[in-house]
Amino acid sequence: MSLEEILKAHQFTIAALGVLGTFAAVTVALVNSYMTARASRTNLHAWASINVVYHDSIKGTELPRYLVISIRNLGVMPVHIGAGFFHWKVPFQRQLYEVLPLDIAAGDEWAPQRKYPIEIKPRTSDRFFLSDLETFRQYSRQHFVGSSIWSRIMGRFLSAIIFTDEGKVFKVVLDKTVRKQLAAIRTNQLYGDAEA
């Protein structure tokens, strides 16, 4: 049997293998494109906590406490954080409560002024002083866990989000120190220095 006869006898098999090869090439290209896009996607981890400042010069006085937002850039591209990056979200309300960070101005000795927007390079993190503890308590009492039973119930489901200058939105994890403060405000009690 000659080569010409073999090719003629198996022409449909050869055509099918050609189609299969083209399909495989397109599939590999699409998967590669998806993986590249996913790798370059902005990816942040953000959490809020109550932090205490310890310093030799604070002996004999109450230690300053702040609501601090920590942001870690897990992506491969730098991320830019503008001054209005942080927002509280109350369930069943469309509006967001934007909070300008304390370190936007030179008004606190432990939260030095910073110039926004701030760039967070890939695989690095940064911390932002959002407010002092007393301001956080007053703001929460006024806007989130006020005097009504409904606001106290909704205050249990309070959440936070951040916006990047690139237009991305990320949830903020509220750690147990923040949750304890909110619970204390709901019951009209304030945690002492040891528990804040």
Contact map, one row per residue, 1 for C-alpha under 8 A:
1110110000000000000000000000000000000000000000000000000000000000000000000000000000000000000000000000000000000000000000000000000000000000000000000000000000000000000000000000000000000000000000000000
1111110000000000000000000000000000000000000000000000000000000000000000000000000000000000000000000000000000000000000000000000000000000000000000000000000000000000000000000000000000000000000000000000
1111111000000000000000000000000000000000000000000000000000000000000000000000000000000000000000000000000000000000000000000000000000000000000000000000000000000000000000000000000000000000000000000000
0111111100000000000000000000000000000000000000000000000000000000000000000000000000000000000000000000000000000000000000000000000000000000000000000000000000000000000000000000000000000000000000000000
1111111110000000000000000000000000000000000000000000000000000000000000000000000000000000000000000000000000000000000000000000000000000000000000000000000000000000000000000000000000000000000000000000
1111111111000000000000000000000000000000000000000000000000000000000000000000000000000000000000000000000000000000000000000000000000000000000000000000000000000000000000000000000000000000000000000000
0011111111100000000000000000000000000000000000000000000000000000000000000000000000000000000000000000000000000000000000000000000000000000000000000000000000000000000000000000000000000000000000000000
0001111111100000000000000000000000000000000000000000000000000000000000000000000000000000000000000000000000000000000000000000000000000000000000000000000000000000000000000000000000000000000000000000
0000111111100000000000000000000000000000000000000000000000000000000000000000000000000000000000000000000000000000000000000000000000000000000000000000000000000000000000000000000000000000000000000000
0000011111111100000000000000000000000000000000000000000000000000000000000000000000000000000000000000000000000000000000000000000000000000000000000000000000000000000000000000000000000000000000000000
0000001111111110000000000000000000000000000000000000000000000000000000000000000000000000000000000000000000000000000000000000000000000000000000000000000000000000000000000000000000000000000000000000
0000000001111111000000000000000000000000000000000000000000000000000000000000000000000000000000000000000000000000000000000000000000000000000000000000000000000000000000000000000000000000000000000000
0000000001111111100000000000000000000000000000000000000000000000000000000000000000000000000000000000000000000000000000000000000000000000000000000000000000000000000000000000000000000000000000000000
0000000001111111110000000000000000000000000000000000000000000000000000000000000000000000000000000000000000000000000000000000000000000000000000000000000000000000000000000000000000000000000000000000
0000000000111111111000000000000000000000000000000000000000000000000000000000000000000000000000000000000000000000000000000000000000000000000000000000000000000000000000000000000000000000000000000000
0000000000011111111100000000000000000000000000000000000000000000000000000000000000000000000000000000000000000000000000000000000000000000000000000000000000000000000000000000000000000000000000000000
0000000000001111111110000000000000000000000000000000000000000000000000000000000000000000000000000000000000000000000000000000000000000000000000000000000000000000000000000000000000000000000000000000
0000000000000111111111000000000000000000000000000000000000000000000000000000000000000000000000000000000000000000000000000000000000000000000000000000000000000000000000000000000000000000000000000000
0000000000000011111111100000000000000000000000000000000000000000000000000000000000000000000000000000000000000000000000000000000000000000000000000000000000000000000000000000000000000000000000000000
0000000000000001111111110000000000000000000000000000000000000000000000000000000000000000000000000000000000000000000000000000000000000000000000000000000000000000000000000000000000000000000000000000
0000000000000000111111111000000000000000000000000000000000000000000000000000000000000000000000000000000000000000000000000000000000000000000000000000000000000000000000000000000000000000000000000000
0000000000000000011111111100000000000000000000000000000000000000000000000000000000000000000000000000000000000000000000000000000000000000000000000000000000000000000000000000000000000000000000000000
0000000000000000001111111110000000000000000000000000000000000000000000000000000000000000000000000000000000000000000000000000000000000000000000000000000000000000000000000000000000000000000000000000
0000000000000000000111111111000000000000000000000000000000000000000000000000000000000000000000000000000000000000000000000000000000000000000000000000000000000000000000000000000000000000000000000000
0000000000000000000011111111100000000000000000000000000000000000000000000000000000000000000000000000000000000000000000000000000000000000000000000000000000000000000000000000000000000000000000000000
0000000000000000000001111111110000000000000000000000000000000000000000000000000000000000000000000000000000000000000000000000000000000000000000000000000000000000000000000000000000000000000000000000
0000000000000000000000111111111000000000000000000000000000000000000000000000000000000000000000000000000000000000000000000000000000000000000000000000000000000000000000000000000000000000000000000000
0000000000000000000000011111111100000000000000000000000000000000000000000000000000000000000000000000000000000000000000000000000000000000000000000000000000000000000000000000000000000000000000000000
0000000000000000000000001111111110000000000000000000000000000000000000000000000000000000000000000000000000000000000000000000000000000000000000000000000000000000000000000000000000000000000000000000
0000000000000000000000000111111111000000000000000000000000000000000000000000000000000000000000000000000000000000000000000000000000000000000000000000000000000000000000000000000000000000000000000000
0000000000000000000000000011111111100000000000000000000000000000000000000000000000000000000000000000000000000000000000000000000000000000000000000000000000000000000000000000000000000000000000000000
0000000000000000000000000001111111110000000000000000000000000000000000000000000000000000000000000000000000000000000000000000000000000000000000000000000000000000000000000000000000000000000000000000
0000000000000000000000000000111111111000000000000000000000000000000000000000000000000000000000000000000000000000000000000000000000000000000000000000000000000000000000000000000000000000000000000000
0000000000000000000000000000011111111100000000000000000000000000000000000000000000000000000000000000000000000000000000000000000000000000000000000000000000000000000000000000000000000000000000000000
0000000000000000000000000000001111111110000000000000000000000000000000000000000000000000000000000000000000000000000000000000000000000000000000000000000000000000000000000000000000000000000000000000
0000000000000000000000000000000111111111000000000000000000000000000000000000000000000000000000000000000000000000000000000000000000000000000000000000000000000000000000000000000000000000000000000000
0000000000000000000000000000000011111111100000000000000000000000000000000000000000000000000000000000000000000000000000000000000000000000000000000000000000000000000000000000000000000000000000000000
0000000000000000000000000000000001111111100000000000000000000000000000000000000000000000000000000000000000000000000000000000000000000000000000000000000000000000000000000000000000000000000000000000
0000000000000000000000000000000000111111100000000000000000000000000000000011000000000000000000000000000000000000000000000000000000000000000000000000000000000000000000000000000000000000000000000000
0000000000000000000000000000000000011111110000000000000000000000000000000011100000000000000000000000000000000000000000000000000000000000000000000000000000000000000000000000000000000000000000000000
0000000000000000000000000000000000001111111000000000000000000000000000000011100000000000000000000000000000000000000000000000000000000000000000000000000000000000000000000000000000000000000000000000
0000000000000000000000000000000000000001111100000000000000000000000000001111101000000000000000000000000000000000000000000000000000000000000000000000000000000000000000010000000000000000000000000000
0000000000000000000000000000000000000000111110000000000000000000000000001110000000000000000000000000000000000000000000000000000000000000000000000000000000000000000000000000000000000000000000000000
0000000000000000000000000000000000000000011111000000000000000000000000111110000000000000000000000000000000000000000000000000000000000000000000000000000000000000000000000100000000000000000000000000
0000000000000000000000000000000000000000001111100000000000000000000000111100000000000000000000000000000000000000000000000000000000000000000000000000000000000000000000000101000000000000000000000000
0000000000000000000000000000000000000000000111110000000000000000000011110000000000000000000000000000000000000000000000000000000000000000000000000000000000000000000000000111100000000000000000000000
0000000000000000000000000000000000000000000011111000000000000000000011100000000000000000000000000000000000000000000000000000000000000000000000000000000000000000000000000001111000000000000000000000
0000000000000000000000000000000000000000000001111100000000000000001111000000000000000000000000000000000000000000000000000000000000000000000000000000000000000000000000000001111001000000000000000000
0000000000000000000000000000000000000000000000111110000000000000001110000000000000000000000000000000000000000000000000000000000000000000000000000000000000000000000000000000011111000000000000000000
0000000000000000000000000000000000000000000000011111000000000000111100000000000000000000000000000000000000000000000000000000000000001000000000000000000000000000000000000000000011000000000000000001
0000000000000000000000000000000000000000000000001111100000000000111100000000000000000000000000000000000000000000000000000000000000000000000000000000000000000000000000000000000000000000000000000000
0000000000000000000000000000000000000000000000000111110000000011110000000000000000000000000000000000000000000000000000000000000000000000000000000000000000000000000000000000000000000000000000000000
0000000000000000000000000000000000000000000000000011111000000011100000000000000000000000000000000000000000000100000000000000000000000000000000000000000000000000000000000000000000000000000000000000
0000000000000000000000000000000000000000000000000001111101000011000000000000000000000000000000000000000000000000000000000000000000000000000000000000000000000000000000000000000000000000000000000000
0000000000000000000000000000000000000000000000000000111111100000000000000000000000000000000000000000000000000000000000000000000000000000000000000000000000000000000000000000000000000000000000000000
0000000000000000000000000000000000000000000000000000011111100000000000000000000000000000000000000000000000000000000000000000000000000000000000000000000000000000000000000000000000000000000000000000
0000000000000000000000000000000000000000000000000000001111100000000000000000000000000000000000000000000000000000000000000000000000000000000000000000000000000000000000000000000000000000000000000000
0000000000000000000000000000000000000000000000000000011111111110000000000000000000000000000000000000000000000000000000000000000000000000000000000000000000000000000000000000000000000000000000000000
0000000000000000000000000000000000000000000000000000001111111000000000000000000000000000000000000000000000000000000000000000000000000000000000000000000000000000000000000000000000000000000000000000
0000000000000000000000000000000000000000000000000000000001111100000000000000000000000000000000000000000000000000000000000000000000000000000000000000000000000000000000000000000000000000000000000000
0000000000000000000000000000000000000000000000000000000001111110000000000000000000000000000000000000000000000000000000000000000000000000000000000000000000000000000000000000000000000000000000000000
0000000000000000000000000000000000000000000000000000000001011111000000000000000000000000000000000000000000000000000000000000000000000000000000000000000000000000000000000000000000000000000000001000
0000000000000000000000000000000000000000000000000001110001001111100000000000000000000000000000000000000000000000000000000000000000000000000000000000000000000000000000000000000000000000000000001000
0000000000000000000000000000000000000000000000000001110000000111110000000000000000000000000000000000000000000000000000000000000000011000000000000000000000000000000000000000000000000000000000000000
0000000000000000000000000000000000000000000000000111100000000011111000000000000000000000000000000000000000000000000000000000000000011000000000000000000000000000000000000000000000000000000000000001
0000000000000000000000000000000000000000000000000111000000000001111100000000000000000000000000000000000000000000000000000000000011111000000000000000000000000000000000000000000000000000000000000000
0000000000000000000000000000000000000000000000011110000000000000111110000000000000000000000000000000000000000000000000000000000011111001000000000000000000000000000000000000000001000000000000000000
0000000000000000000000000000000000000000000000011110000000000000011111000000000000000000000000000000000000000000000000000000001111100000000000000000000000000000000000000000000000000000000000000000
0000000000000000000000000000000000000000000001111000000000000000001111100000000000000000000000000000000000000000000000000000001111000000000000000000000000000000000000000000000000000000000000000000
0000000000000000000000000000000000000000000001110000000000000000000111110000000000000000000000000000000000000000000000000000111100000000000000000000000000000000000000000000000000000000000000000000
0000000000000000000000000000000000000000000111100000000000000000000011111000000000000000000000000000000000000000000000000000111000000000000000000000000000000000000000000000000000000000000000000000
0000000000000000000000000000000000000000000111000000000000000000000001111100000000000000000000000000000000000000000000010011110000000000000000000000000000000000000000000000000000000000000000000000
0000000000000000000000000000000000000000011110000000000000000000000000111110011000000000000000000000000000000000000000011111100000000000000000000000000000000000000000000000000000000000000000000000
0000000000000000000000000000000000000000011110000000000000000000000000011111000000000000000000000000000000000000000000000111000000000000000000000000000000000000000000000000000000000000000000000000
0000000000000000000000000000000000000011111100000000000000000000000000001111110000000000000000000000000000000000000000000110000000000000000000000000000000000000000000000000000000000000000000000000
0000000000000000000000000000000000000011110000000000000000000000000000000111110000000000000000000000000000000000000000000110000000000000000000000000000000000000000000000000000000000000000000000000
0000000000000000000000000000000000000001110000000000000000000000000000000011111000000000000000000000000000000000000000001100000000000000000000000000000000000000000000000000000000000000000000000000
0000000000000000000000000000000000000000000000000000000000000000000000001011111100000000000000000000000000000000000000111100000000000000000000000000000000000000000000000000000000000000000000000000
0000000000000000000000000000000000000000010000000000000000000000000000001000111110000000000000000000000000000000000000111100000000000000000000000000000000000000000111000000000000000000000000000000
0000000000000000000000000000000000000000000000000000000000000000000000000000011111000000000000000000000000000000000011110000000000000000000000000000000000000000000111000000000000000000000000000000
0000000000000000000000000000000000000000000000000000000000000000000000000000001111101000000000000000000000000000000111110000000000000000000000000000000000000000001110000000000000000000000000000000
0000000000000000000000000000000000000000000000000000000000000000000000000000000111111000000000000000000000000000000111000000000000000000000000000000000000000000000110000000000000000000000000000000
0000000000000000000000000000000000000000000000000000000000000000000000000000000011111000000000000001100100000000000110000000000000000000000000000000000000000000000000000000000000000000000000000000
0000000000000000000000000000000000000000000000000000000000000000000000000000000001111110000000000111100000000000000000000000000000000000000000000000000000000000001000000000000000000000000000000000
0000000000000000000000000000000000000000000000000000000000000000000000000000000011111110000000000111000000000000000000000000000000000000000000000000000000000000011100000000000000000000000000000000
0000000000000000000000000000000000000000000000000000000000000000000000000000000000011111000000000111100000000000000000000000000000000000000000000000000000000001111000000000000000000000000000000000
0000000000000000000000000000000000000000000000000000000000000000000000000000000000011111100000011110000000000000000000000000000000000000000000000000000000000001110000000000000000000000000000000000
0000000000000000000000000000000000000000000000000000000000000000000000000000000000000111110000011110000000000000000000000000000000000000000000000000000000000111100000000000000000000000000000000000
0000000000000000000000000000000000000000000000000000000000000000000000000000000000000011111010111000000000000000000000000000000000000000000000000000000000000111100000000000000000000000000000000000
0000000000000000000000000000000000000000000000000000000000000000000000000000000000000001111110010000000000000000000000000000000000000000000000010000000001101110000000000000000000000000000000000000
0000000000000000000000000000000000000000000000000000000000000000000000000000000000000000111110000000000000000000000000000000000000000000000000000000000001001100000000000000000000000000000000000000
0000000000000000000000000000000000000000000000000000000000000000000000000000000000000000011111000000000000000000000000000000000000000000000000000000000000000000000000000000000000000000000000000000
0000000000000000000000000000000000000000000000000000000000000000000000000000000000000000111111110000000000000000000000000000000000000000000000000000000000000000000000000000000000000000000000000000
0000000000000000000000000000000000000000000000000000000000000000000000000000000000000000000111110000000000000000000000000000000000000000000000000000000000000000000000000000000000000000000000000000
0000000000000000000000000000000000000000000000000000000000000000000000000000000000000000100011111000000000000000000000000000000000000000000000000000000000000000000000000000000000000000000000000000
0000000000000000000000000000000000000000000000000000000000000000000000000000000000000011110011111100000000000000000000000000000000000000000000000000000000000000000000000000000000000000000000000000
0000000000000000000000000000000000000000000000000000000000000000000000000000000000000011100000111110000000000000000000000000000000000000000000000000000000000000000000000000000000000000000000000000
0000000000000000000000000000000000000000000000000000000000000000000000000000000000011111000000011111000000000000000000000000000000000000000000000000000000000000000000000000000000000000000000000000
0000000000000000000000000000000000000000000000000000000000000000000000000000000000011111000000001111100000000000000000000000000001000000000000000000000000000000000000000000000000000000000000000000
0000000000000000000000000000000000000000000000000000000000000000000000000000000000111100000000000111110100000000000000000000000001000000000000000000000000000000000000000000000000000000000000000000
0000000000000000000000000000000000000000000000000000000000000000000000000000000000110100000000000011111100000000000000000000000111100000000000000000000000000000000000000000000000000000000000000000
0000000000000000000000000000000000000000000000000000000000000000000000000000000000000000000000000001111110110010000000000000000011110000000000000000000000000000000000000000000000000000000000000000
0000000000000000000000000000000000000000000000000000000000000000000000000000000000000000000000000000111111110011110000000000000111000000000000000000000000000000000000000000000000000000000000000000
0000000000000000000000000000000000000000000000000000000000000000000000000000000000100000000000000001111111000000111100000000000000000000000000000000000000000000000000000000000000000000000000000000
0000000000000000000000000000000000000000000000000000000000000000000000000000000000000000000000000000011111100001110000000000000000000000000000000000000000000000000000000000000000000000000000000000
0000000000000000000000000000000000000000000000000000000000000000000000000000000000000000000000000000001111111011100000000000000000000000000000000000000000000000000000000000000000000000000000000000
0000000000000000000000000000000000000000000000000000000000000000000000000000000000000000000000000000011011111011100000000000000000000000000000000000000000000000000000000000000000000000000000000000
0000000000000000000000000000000000000000000000000000000000000000000000000000000000000000000000000000011001111111000000000000000000000000000000000000000000000000000000000000000000000000000000000000
0000000000000000000000000000000000000000000000000000000000000000000000000000000000000000000000000000000001111111000000000000000000000000000000000000000000000000000000000000000000000000000000000000
0000000000000000000000000000000000000000000000000000100000000000000000000000000000000000000000000000000000011111000000000000000000000000000000000000000000000000000000000000000000000000000000000000
0000000000000000000000000000000000000000000000000000000000000000000000000000000000000000000000000000011001111111100000000000000010000000000000000000000000000000000000000000000000000000000000000000
0000000000000000000000000000000000000000000000000000000000000000000000000000000000000000000000000000001011111111110000000000000000000000000000000000000000000000000000000000000000000000000000000000
0000000000000000000000000000000000000000000000000000000000000000000000000000000000000000000000000000001111100011111000000000000000000000000000000000000000000000000000000000000000000000000000000000
0000000000000000000000000000000000000000000000000000000000000000000000000000000000000000000000000000001110000001111100000000000000000000000000000000000000000000000000000000000000000000000000000000
0000000000000000000000000000000000000000000000000000000000000000000000000000000000000000000000000000000100000000111111000000000000000000000000000000000000000000000000000000000000000000000000000000
0000000000000000000000000000000000000000000000000000000000000000000000000000000011100000000000000000000100000000011111000000000000000000000000000000000000000000000000000000000000000000000000000000
0000000000000000000000000000000000000000000000000000000000000000000000000000000111100000000000000000000000000000001111100000000000000000000000000000000000000000000010000000000000000000000000000000
0000000000000000000000000000000000000000000000000000000000000000000000000000000111000000000000000000000000000000001111110000000000000000000000000000000000000000000000000000000000000000000000000000
0000000000000000000000000000000000000000000000000000000000000000000000000000011110000000000000000000000000000000000011111000000000000000000000000000000000000000000000000000000000000000000000000000
0000000000000000000000000000000000000000000000000000000000000000000000011000011110000000000000000000000000000000000001111101110000000000000000000000000000000000000000000000000000000000000000000000
0000000000000000000000000000000000000000000000000000000000000000000000001000111000000000000000000000000000000000000000111111100000000000000000000000000000000000000000000000000000000000000000000000
0000000000000000000000000000000000000000000000000000000000000000000000001111111000000000000000000000000000000000000000011111000000000000000000000000000000000000000000000000000000000000000000000000
0000000000000000000000000000000000000000000000000000000000000000000000011111000000000000000000000000000000000000000000001111100000000000000000000000000000000000000000000000000000000000000000000000
0000000000000000000000000000000000000000000000000000000000000000000000011100000000000000000000000000000000000000000000011111110000000000000000000000000000000000000000000000000000000000000000000000
0000000000000000000000000000000000000000000000000000000000000000000001111000000000000000000000000000000000000000000000011011111000000000000000000000000000000000000000000000000000000000000000000000
0000000000000000000000000000000000000000000000000000000000000000000001110000000000000000000000000000000000000000000000010001111100000000000000000000000000000000000000000000000000000000000000000000
0000000000000000000000000000000000000000000000000000000000000000000111100000000000000000000000000000000000000000000000000000111110000000000000000000000000000000000000000000000000000000000000000000
0000000000000000000000000000000000000000000000000000000000000000000111000000000000000000000000000000101000000000000000000000011111000000000000000000000000000000000000000000000000000000000000000000
0000000000000000000000000000000000000000000000000000000000000000011110000000000000000000000000000000111000000010000000000000001111110000000000000000000000000000000000000000000000000000000000000000
0000000000000000000000000000000000000000000000000000000000000000011110000000000000000000000000000011111000000000000000000000000111110000000000000000000000000000000000000000000000000000000000000000
0000000000000000000000000000000000000000000000000000000000000000011100000000000000000000000000000000110000000000000000000000000011111011000000000000000000000000000000000000000000000000000000000000
0000000000000000000000000000000000000000000000000000000000000001111000000000000000000000000000000000010000000000000000000000000011111111000000000000000000000000000000000000000000000000000000000000
0000000000000000000000000000000000000000000000000100000000000001111000000000000000000000000000000000000000000000000000000000000000111111100000000000000000000000000000000000000000000000000000000000
0000000000000000000000000000000000000000000000000000000000000000000000000000000000000000000000000000000000000000000000000000000000011111110000000000000000000000000000000000000000000000000000000000
0000000000000000000000000000000000000000000000000000000000000000000000000000000000000000000000000000000000000000000000000000000000111111111000000000000000000000000000000000000000000000000000000000
0000000000000000000000000000000000000000000000000000000000000000001000000000000000000000000000000000000000000000000000000000000000111111111100000000000000000000000000000000000000000000000000000000
0000000000000000000000000000000000000000000000000000000000000000000000000000000000000000000000000000000000000000000000000000000000001111111110000000000000000000000000000000000000001100100000000000
0000000000000000000000000000000000000000000000000000000000000000000000000000000000000000000000000000000000000000000000000000000000000111111111000000000000000000000000000000000000000000000000000000
0000000000000000000000000000000000000000000000000000000000000000000000000000000000000000000000000000000000000000000000000000000000000011111111110000000000000000000000000000000000000000000000000000
0000000000000000000000000000000000000000000000000000000000000000000000000000000000000000000000000000000000000000000000000000000000000001111111111100000000000000000000000000000000000100100000000000
0000000000000000000000000000000000000000000000000000000000000000000000000000000000000000000000000000000000000000000000000000000000000000111111111100000000000000000000000000000000000000110000000000
0000000000000000000000000000000000000000000000000000000000000000000000000000000000000000000000000000000000000000000000000000000000000000011111111100000000000000000000000000000000000000000000000000
0000000000000000000000000000000000000000000000000000000000000000000000000000000000000000000000000000000000000000000000000000000000000000001111111100000000000000000000000000000000000000000000000000
0000000000000000000000000000000000000000000000000000000000000000000000000000000000000000010000000000000000000000000000000000000000000000001111111100001101100100000000000000000000000000000000000000
0000000000000000000000000000000000000000000000000000000000000000000000000000000000000000000000000000000000000000000000000000000000000000000111111111001111100000000000000000000000000100110000000000
0000000000000000000000000000000000000000000000000000000000000000000000000000000000000000000000000000000000000000000000000000000000000000000111111111001100000000000000000000000000000000010000000000
0000000000000000000000000000000000000000000000000000000000000000000000000000000000000000000000000000000000000000000000000000000000000000000000001111101100000000000000000000000000000000000000000000
0000000000000000000000000000000000000000000000000000000000000000000000000000000000000000000000000000000000000000000000000000000000000000000000001111111100000000000000000000000000000000000000000000
0000000000000000000000000000000000000000000000000000000000000000000000000000000000000000000000000000000000000000000000000000000000000000000000000011111110000000000000000000000000000000000000000000
0000000000000000000000000000000000000000000000000000000000000000000000000000000000000000000000000000000000000000000000000000000000000000000000000001111111000000000000000000000000000000000000000000
0000000000000000000000000000000000000000000000000000000000000000000000000000000000000000000000000000000000000000000000000000000000000000000000011111111111100000000000000000000000000000000000000000
0000000000000000000000000000000000000000000000000000000000000000000000000000000000000000000000000000000000000000000000000000000000000000000000011111111111110000000000000000000000000000010000000000
0000000000000000000000000000000000000000000000000000000000000000000000000000000000000000000000000000000000000000000000000000000000000000000000001000111111111000000000000000000000000000000000000000
0000000000000000000000000000000000000000000000000000000000000000000000000000000000000000011000000000000000000000000000000000000000000000000000011000011111111100000000000000000000000000000000000000
0000000000000000000000000000000000000000000000000000000000000000000000000000000000000000010000000000000000000000000000000000000000000000000000011000001111111100000000000000000000000100010000000000
0000000000000000000000000000000000000000000000000000000000000000000000000000000000000000000000000000000000000000000000000000000000000000000000000000000111111100000000000000000000000110000000000000
0000000000000000000000000000000000000000000000000000000000000000000000000000000000000000011000000000000000000000000000000000000000000000000000000000000011111110000000000000000000000000000000000000
0000000000000000000000000000000000000000000000000000000000000000000000000000000000000001111000000000000000000000000000000000000000000000000000010000000001111111000000000000000000000000000000000000
0000000000000000000000000000000000000000000000000000000000000000000000000000000000000001110000000000000000000000000000000000000000000000000000000000000000001111100000000011010000000000000000000000
0000000000000000000000000000000000000000000000000000000000000000000000000000000000000111100000000000000000000000000000000000000000000000000000000000000000000111110000000011110000000000000000000000
0000000000000000000000000000000000000000000000000000000000000000000000000000000000000111100000000000000000000000000000000000000000000000000000000000000000000011111000001111000000000000000000000000
0000000000000000000000000000000000000000000000000000000000000000000000000000000000001110000000000000000000000000000000000000000000000000000000000000000000000001111100001111000000000000000000000000
0000000000000000000000000000000000000000000000000000000000000000000000000000000010011100000000000000000000000000000000000000000000000000000000000000000000000000111110111100000000000000000000000000
0000000000000000000000000000000000000000000000000000000000000000000000000000001111001000000000000000000000000000000000000000000000000000000000000000000000000000011111111000000000000000000000000000
0000000000000000000000000000000000000000000000000000000000000000000000000000001111000000000000000000000000000000000010000000000000000000000000000000000000000000001111110000000000000000000000000000
0000000000000000000000000000000000000000000000000000000000000000000000000000001100000000000000000000000000000000000000000000000000000000000000000000000000000000000111110000000000000000000000000000
0000000000000000000000000000000000000000000000000000000000000000000000000000000000000000000000000000000000000000000000000000000000000000000000000000000000000000001111111000000000000000000000000000
0000000000000000000000000000000000000000010000000000000000000000000000000000000000000000000000000000000000000000000000000000000000000000000000000000000000000000001111111100000000000000000000000000
0000000000000000000000000000000000000000000000000000000000000000000000000000000000000000000000000000000000000000000000000000000000000000000000000000000000000000111100111110000000000000000000000000
0000000000000000000000000000000000000000000111000000000000000000000000000000000000000000000000000000000000000000000000000000000000000000000000000000000000000000111000011111000000000000000000000000
0000000000000000000000000000000000000000000001000000000000000000000000000000000000000000000000000000000000000000000000000000000000000000000000000000000000000011110000001111100000000000000000000000
0000000000000000000000000000000000000000000011110000000000000000000000000000000000000000000000000000000000000000000000000000000000000000000000000000000000000011110000000111110000000000000000000000
0000000000000000000000000000000000000000000001110000000000000000000000000000000000000000000000000000000000000000000000000000000000000000000000000000000000000001000000000011111000000000000000000000
0000000000000000000000000000000000000000000000111000000000000000000000000000000000000000000000000000000000000000000000000000000000000000000000000000000000000011000000000001111111100000000000000000
0000000000000000000000000000000000000000000000111000000000000000000000000000000000000000000000000000000000000000000000000000000000000000000000000000000000000000000000000000111111100000000000000000
0000000000000000000000000000000000000000000000001000000000000000000000000000000000000000000000000000000000000000000000000000000000000000000000000000000000000000000000000000011111110000000000000000
0000000000000000000000000000000000000000000000001100000000000000000000000000000000000000000000000000000000000000000000000000000000000000000000000000000000000000000000000000011111111000000000000011
0000000000000000000000000000000000000000000000011100000000000000001000000000000000000000000000000000000000000000000000000000000000000000000000000000000000000000000000000000011111111100000000000000
0000000000000000000000000000000000000000000000000000000000000000000000000000000000000000000000000000000000000000000000000000000000000000000000000000000000000000000000000000011111111110000000000000
0000000000000000000000000000000000000000000000000000000000000000000000000000000000000000000000000000000000000000000000000000000000000000000000000000000000000000000000000000000111111111000000100001
0000000000000000000000000000000000000000000000000000000000000000000000000000000000000000000000000000000000000000000000000000000000000000100000000000000000000000000000000000000011111111100001100001
0000000000000000000000000000000000000000000000000000000000000000000000000000000000000000000000000000000000000000000000000000000000000000100100001000000000110000000000000000000001111111110000000000
0000000000000000000000000000000000000000000000000000000000000000000000000000000000000000000000000000000000000000000000000000000000000000000000000000000000010000000000000000000000111111111000000000
0000000000000000000000000000000000000000000000000000000000000000000000000000000000000000000000000000000000000000000000000000000000000000000000000000000000000000000000000000000000011111111111100000
0000000000000000000000000000000000000000000000000000000000000000000000000000000000000000000000000000000000000000000000000000000000000000100110001000000000000000000000000000000000001111111111000000
0000000000000000000000000000000000000000000000000000000000000000000000000000000000000000000000000000000000000000000000000000000000000000000010001100000100100000000000000000000000000111111110000000
0000000000000000000000000000000000000000000000000000000000000000000000000000000000000000000000000000000000000000000000000000000000000000000000000000000000000000000000000000000000000011111110000000
0000000000000000000000000000000000000000000000000000000000000000000000000000000000000000000000000000000000000000000000000000000000000000000000000000000000000000000000000000000000000001111111000000
0000000000000000000000000000000000000000000000000000000000000000000000000000000000000000000000000000000000000000000000000000000000000000000000000000000000000000000000000000000000000001111111100000
0000000000000000000000000000000000000000000000000000000000000000000000000000000000000000000000000000000000000000000000000000000000000000000000000000000000000000000000000000000000001001100111110000
0000000000000000000000000000000000000000000000000000000000000000000000000000000000000000000000000000000000000000000000000000000000000000000000000000000000000000000000000000000000011001000011111111
0000000000000000000000000000000000000000000000000000000000000000000000000000000000000000000000000000000000000000000000000000000000000000000000000000000000000000000000000000000000000000000001111111
0000000000000000000000000000000000000000000000000000000000000110000000000000000000000000000000000000000000000000000000000000000000000000000000000000000000000000000000000000000000000000000000111111
0000000000000000000000000000000000000000000000000000000000000000000000000000000000000000000000000000000000000000000000000000000000000000000000000000000000000000000000000000000000000000000000111111
0000000000000000000000000000000000000000000000000000000000000000000000000000000000000000000000000000000000000000000000000000000000000000000000000000000000000000000000000000000010000000000000111111
0000000000000000000000000000000000000000000000000100000000000000100000000000000000000000000000000000000000000000000000000000000000000000000000000000000000000000000000000000000010011000000000111111
